[in-house]
Amino acid sequence: MPTTPDPRRGTLVVRAHPELWFLLPRRRRCASWTVPWDGTAAIGHLVQSIGIPLTEVGELRLDGRTATARERPAAAAEITISP
């Protein structure tokens, strides 16, 4: 029996300010990229998992609005990380 796709899972679009690129792997030093998302991880966990310590983050934005590291995005959301 086929399973129904979980609408909470998918990918997120990540944009990191160029001042933070030195913390990222070379392949992620660009304007934006997509990352897989399990549907449960908070923004702060995602940011740390890509290589940016939360102590380096000045502002997080979720789909254009100010967000906290504890928020959980929806699938296909856009996360912007600023110093």
Secondary structure, DSSP 4 states (H G I P E B T S, - for coil): -PPPPPTT-EEEEEEE-GGGGGGS-GGG-SS-EEEEE-S---HHHHHHHTT--GGG-SEEEETTEEE-TT--PPTT-EEEEE-
